[in-house]
Each structure stands twice: as structure tokens, then as C-alpha cells.
Amino acid sequence: MHRMILNLAFVYVLSLFQGAISDAARNRHVQSVSLPPPLSSSVTESLGRYVIRGTRQISLEHIGPADDSTWQRLICKGGILGDAMRAKDANAATHILSEINNGKHEGSESKWTNYESLEQNDWKTSETGYGRIFKHQFSTLYHTLSFKGLNDMRQIHSAWGDSQHNLPKAERRKPEQSEMPHFTQLYDPLDGAIFALRNLSPQGAFLKADKEGYQAGKYHVPALRYWSDIVFLEWQRLAQDHITNINLIVRCGITDKITLAAARRVVEESGNQYGYFNEAKDSPIEDESAKALLGTPNGEGVAWLLLNHKSRLGCKEVKRVRVFADDTEETDLEMTVNFTPSIAFFIGNCEAS
């Protein structure tokens, strides 16, 4: 019996070795991307796992489908953002965006182009390990799209300074991770994919703290505060010469109520085609459902990332959108109280006009 167990163990190890060789052979023809060295990490591996699983630990009240008024407002906003993404330059985009900026012709090209701006605005950036959780969470997505960079992902966590440094000493407290302004993404430069994992803007964090009685209105909101700008700076550093290679942006484990309501309506109007990535249905950007998702708080961040950085990214637009359950959502396929879908935004070059 002991000999048989040893033989089985040997066969198993040999199969893993052969699989690794096979993977290496398949990847020989994949374009190589030279990545910068990892950032100094002040966050543990266990935190990396916590960040990915964070939304699973939140118990949400039932969110129904978006009502007609909200739905039409989201469609309108998503349509305007879509037009701005397709605009040939920043000036044209600025004119289009005035429709949702109360007539103000504010420049659409972001001023944030240097990575050093993060530190200058009190953002502390570190690189965390994501372990095996993410590989299990989105393995169906990677298999379906034939992506090759799953083992080369980079998880970047940016937290804004001391969130309470402007509060009187008597009002200070030790904040929890979820109450600090922070942005955590996974980047895959090889396949051109960005996964938004756990994000809380300074505005959102301070508003939440205000509601909890911590007088967060006294906080200083940094000038560099939007998800789209911070993600661009991190992507630019990692992707380097391949910065224009953005093919997919995934907002993971949605918890925003407006986005959840829109996602539920999209699923219901598609005949309840909600499933894992390889089962869910795409909505082309011409459809009202895709425009509505683009107009949500989670969707508009994607649009702003693309239209605010045309000079570096080129003219990029969202082509189609997919609402899906990641591979850990075994109990949520019935869209129960814990309905926390992910939304995939497929990116492509703007059509020549």
C-alpha cells in the first residue's frame, strides 16, 4: 500500500511538471510585456486575499430593478459618455460633456499624467499578493477569452494618507480598512485587462463617516481623488509601451445600489440570462441596457478613464457590456439578497469617422 501511494504521488507530480511545460510551450508565441519591478509592499498577503473577498462579506438588502425614471436617466448619461469617448479629441469631448456638466465647458483631458502625483497628493501605494483566490474567482473568464496573463497579475493598493489628520485629536479614532479612502485593482498588461476589486473614493469615505457621526466634513479632500485618474497612473506605470493595449475592464463584486438596480433590470430584460462568464449575455453599446450600465457610478468611471486620457490611450470606447457571476458566486445565481454581480466592459478602438 505504501509503495502504491508513493507511485501515485510520483505520477501526480510528473503530471504537474508536464502541464507546466505544456503551458510554457503554448505561451512562447504570446507577446512579452516587460513589467517594472514590484513596489515595496507594506501590506500582507492575507490583506490581498481579504481585499478580493471583501464584497462577499457584505450583507446587502434586496435591491430591485431600476425604475423607469432612473433607467432613462442612466441611458441618457451613458449615451452622452459614449459620444464623448468616441470624440476625436479632447475639445470635441469637452463640448459633448457640457450636457452633463450643467453647461460648463470644463476640459475633458486630465491633468494627472505623472505617477509621482500619487505621493504628492498623500496616496500611499503598495503592491499586495492576491494568492489563489482571484485565480479561482475569474478562471472561467480567462479560459473563455483565452487570456494568458493570469499568473502575472499585479495587485496595486492605494490608500489616501491619514484620513483623519485634519480632525481634532479628541475626535480621532483608529479607522477600519473599509472606511479609509482606497483603490485596489488587479492589472494584467499582457492581456490588457484591469479588474477593479475594492474601491472607496475620498468623497464616498468621508460621506460615510459623516453619516456615522465622525464629522468627516472637516477632512481635506485631495485634488487627485477620482478612480479613473488613479487607475490611469498605475496602468501607465505597469503597461509602459503597451499603455494603449486596454481590452477589458471589470468592475468586480458590485455593491453600489444604483449599479445593482441597473444590473438587475438588464438581467431581467434579457430573459434572466445571468450566469457565469461563459453563460452570460453581452449587450452591444448601441443597446439601451449597455448605455444604462455605462451611466451608472461603476460604469461612468470606466468611461472617464478612457475619455480623460485620450492623449496617452488613444481614442478608446466601450464596445459591449456583460453582467455575470464570478466563479465563487455559487449561491447567487438566483439573484438573492447577496446579488453582487461583476460587470465586464469590453474596450476597443473608436471607429474612424
Secondary structure, 3 states (H helix, E strand, C coil): CHHHHHHHHHHHHHHHHHHHHHHHHHHCCCCCCCCCCCCCCCCCHHHHHHHHHHHHHCCCCCCCCCCHHHHHHHHHHHHHHHHHHHCCCHHHHHHHHCCCCCCCCCCCCCCCCCCCHHHHCCEEEEEECCCCHHHHHCHHHHHHHCCCCHHHCEEEEEEECCCCCCCCHHHCCCCCHHHCCEEEEEEECCCCEEEEEEEECHHHHHHHHHHCCCCHHHCCCCCCCCHHHHHHHHHHHHHHHHCCCCCEEEECCCCCHHHHHHHHHHHHHCCCCCCECCCCCEEECCCHHHHHHHCCHHHHHHHHHHHCCHHHHCCEEEEEEEEEECCCCCCCCCCCCCCCCEEEEEEEECCCC
